[in-house]
Amino acid sequence: MQSTFMPIEIGKRSLVAHQQGLATVGHNLSNASTEGYSRQRVEFTPFEPLYLPGLNREETPGQIGQGVVVERILRARDELLDKRIVAQGSGEGYWETRDKYILMMERLYNEPADVSIRGRMDAFWDAWQELSLHPADAAPRKAVLERGKTLIDTIRERYKGLKNLQNMAEEDIQGTVKRINDLSRQIAKLNEEIQKIRAQGDNPNDLYDRRDLLVEKLSSLINITTDTRDPDEFIIHTAGFVLVQGRIGRQFDLVSGIDTEGYSRVIWKETGEEAHFESGSLAALLELRDKTVRDEIQSLDTMTMNFIDLVNDAHRAGYGINGKTGLDFFTEHPFVTNVNGNYDRNGDGQYDSTYIFRITGTNKLEERAQIGLEGTITLAAADGTVDIPYYPTDTVADVVQRINNAGAEVVARLDREGRLTLKGTPAANLANPDFVIRYVADSGRFLEGYAGILQNRGPEGAFRWDQADAVIALRGESGSYAVAPIAHPSGWIEVNQALVKDPFSIASGYGENGKPANPGNGEAALEIARLRNTVVMVGRLGTFDDYFADAVARVGLWGEQSDRALEIQNRIMKQLKDMRDSISGVNIDEELSQMIKYQHGYAAAARFISTFNEMLDTIINRLGV
Amino acid sequence: MRRISTDMPNNDMQFYLRRHEQDLSTLQTKMATQKRIKELREDPLAASHAVRYESYLTRLKRFEQNSLASVDHYKVVDGHLRQAVDVLQRIRELAVQGAHGVYTQGDLKNIAVEVNELLKELVQVSNALGPDGKRLFAGDKAFTEPFRIVEGTAPGGGESMIVRVEYQGAGSNRRAEIAENTTINLDIVGGEAFWAERMQIFSSFDATGYRAQAAGAFYVDGYRVEVQPGDTVHAIVAKINESPAPVKAYVDPVTRGLALEGTNPHLIRLEDEQGSRILKDLGILRDTADPGAPNWHPAARVSGGSVFDMVIRLRDALLQGNTDMVGSQGIGGIDLALDNLESRLAELGSRQERSEVTWKRLNEEIPDVTANLARVSSLDFAQAATELSMLDFVHKATLQTAAKITPPTLLDYLR
């Protein structure tokens, strides 16, 4: 005999199930515009039918269905698509951050216009041209001074702008690391809650949604992969290590040091190892700070250093209207005030390095003379050294060009008096200082007796920077080499105060035969003006024109690249998100028709109960007396 | 995608609207500034070219200014030289007059007085100041009078007559850059323009056994000649002849010493480099540290005079009543002076012509480079305006469609 009230049970179950269905529909409708929400569906299953095989079964044909029950509440989500979005998110994050900074960097250039550094430099050279025509006048001197100051202001502004970008990136990095730590903690906590709820057999759909949203946010900051094979332990990997594992959310820390100019590096908190990210906005910030903007600053410094060196070289030999000579136009701030460039690098009280920027040979060379010597020059490069061979049939100009094209961190040129000059360039490696010549050696006689740079040939006669008094290896006296400048010349460049006080000291002419210049001689001014379009080796580029054109093209191309890449990333993400939306998004019409369905189901169940109620009424109230 | 969620049309529209707005804003800024390149990223290579063109244009404009300035300078110098020629012509007339045998001693003295006055006039012309207040014929000694008058007693004449005119100026050193890596010489100095005879300098030292002991150098007309240890006088002669200086050197067969001759009438400026004594050892220069001219060795024979020397010679001949001298060497000297002045005028004229030609060329090059710059960096207004109206239209269409995006839902149709 089966239970009398079984159908009512069935009806009741149906009511409850449909009510839950309606509740879910209501939940979906309410959250139609919530970020990261995926629509939920109830899954009806028939309740366990009677009778299962057993000794207490009723002798009646079965199985009799027992109505409907909500088996589980599912969310409509494509996990593979989610993984895809997480993988793509770091690309978008990377390019978005990079694009922002590159745009700011582009704007710093103010090109093509005449308020840029290039425009001001043109005006500066023009003032010298004017002075060369009227060397005995006061007005062109004042013009030279004022335009020089304007140019310096522009250079310093650009330097400050770039430095600010670096500082901004540093702040951004610190903020981003905090956010990553925060997200990692939050995800770990969510994992804990989800685990508890799953242990009870429920589907924590909203918590899943929340976790997915946090993971998506994290994916745009760093490149991560998720691992959901074990449903009880959600794992996130990044940078080759585990970031989140179940309840444990590891943290990052920031540590700063001298070798990164005071900027911080990102390390794992527990192990102290540095974290290397491939993609994501943190990776973009680190690359911008340590490579892109740093390269820009180095390029600006190279231009400034060469500019100062060349103008001073020509100006020192000239005479002002008041007969003064030997004055620098731009004040030079050497790294150390030691004439031999000795410096104590590791702070142990002993000189251990020599900081020399420029070495000039003692002999006058002819550009087109064939050298008739053979050997190999070894110069310092970004890592290690680079060898430059020379042959007897080479001309001096050939050897100079080969040195410049060899990729060493030393460039060569012949100065106004035909002497070979070697200059240090900025160092690619953060550990090496900028504008320091680190290694010069020659196996033959070119640098030794021919150009008059080194005392001896071979590796014993090499000029090495990592020892004190390395200048002993040089042939020339203290006037033929220059100590390296303090870091970042573009930040401290200034006009010599002696010239500002007395513009008549600005040199315009050269004297003949050791005599002071005559007042009408404008040769020095002409020479300085002609620096504009002579090959002076600004780093690895030939003239100042080349430098500016190259700088503009470089920054513009970066901008173009990041613009396009960002657009591509945006479109890809849009497509992926649209697909996700198509699967998981709420469609109001759909929900409303579901609502009608459940409504009818509920009404039917209610009707069934009341019908059966009437039937029971017959038995209970009308059977018997 | 077969299933469209409710939010998607809205999200889509926002995505594209933002892009339209960005395009509109960029285009409007470009039209306002008339520049095709607002950000470097829009066309990096064109921006790089534009930057080069702009700098080049600035340089060209400076060259144009320089060439005009040099043309003006030449014109002024030209005017003064022509004045000098006029004065010399007058002196020549007087010389021709004085060469007649008909005049008496007293008449000749009067002519001499007039010649003296004209001489003073000539010196004034040579000491002229340019419009910028600098001496025209002194080279780069801008404030020094190129010719200094020494007065004294002339034989046959009275007191305070000009006996000598010395050149105090420098060599022609002033240059202007009129084109890329091209400079022209601005100067014609007094030592070149106002000279009449070719200078000749004969050393009286026998130089057959001479050998340079140490490395050194000397300057001939401003050009440096290097001497290596062991050079004989013949090596030095070869070096002088090879140098660009307008001086010819040889070993005089009579004195066996060094002899120098100018290849055109000008004052030969000789100087030893500091620390070397080559010309002094060869007996050309005096052993003195005073850099002013003349610095000849007292035992060297120096000949070849300036315009003023010629006029002084003529005047002295007139004062003494020596009509033979007047007719032969007097007029001859003036003629030599006139010849030199004429050839210097021609030289000046050709320099002026060169500057003018450069200016013309620059005048054509500047618009060409400006056109290049415009092509690369300026906005094509017609195209931009069309694009703007197109973008505007698209934007409006998007917005209108967006307004229709909220279609009726099932809710509207349920009772």
Interface residues (C-beta under 8 A of the other chain):
Chain A: A32 S33 I102 L103 E106 R107 Y109 E111 P112 D114 R118 G119 D122 A123 D126 Q129 S132 L133 H134 P135 A136 D137 G509 E512 N513 G514 K515 A517 N518 P519 G520 N521 G522 E523 L526 A529 R530 R532 N533 T534 D545 F548 A549 D550 V552 A553 R554 V555 G556 L557 W558 G559 E560 S562 D563 K574 D578 M579 D581 S582 I583 S584 G585 V586 N587 I588 D589 L592 S593 I596
Chain B: M1 R2 R3 I4 S5 T6 D7 M8 N11 D12 F15 K35 I37 E39 L40 R41 E42 D43 P44 L45 A47 S48 H49 A50 V51 R52 E54 S55 Y56 T58 R59 R62 N66 A69 D132 K134 R135 A138 G139 D140 K141 A142 F143 A170 N173 R174 R175 A176 E177 E180 N181 T183 Y219 G222 E271 E273 Q274 P291 S377 T409 L410 L411 L414
